[in-house]
Amino acid sequence: MSFSDEIMIIRQKSFLTQTEFAAKINVAYNTVNRWETGKSRPNMTAMKNIKAFCSEQGIDYSSLEKAWIQSKVTERSEKNG
């Protein structure tokens, strides 16, 4: 599953809007929107905030983490390829 799908699933499991989720992880609403539409991915700080949020909510973070790491590897190979 793609990163954008994984982040949307985490938000929806929490029954939060994009705006509410953004406030919980200290980013702007449009940032969450860009993640969910695949236009961008979180930086390390945002990922730490998402991980803390998932831990507090009892939501499994591992598939999101794997998708994020894979997207970073893909991005690096595209830049170097």
Secondary structure, 3 states (H helix, E strand, C coil): CCHHHHHHHHHHHCCCCHHHHHHHCCCCHHHHHHHHCCCCCCCHHHHHHHHHHHHHHCCCCHHHHHHHHHHHHHHHHHHHC
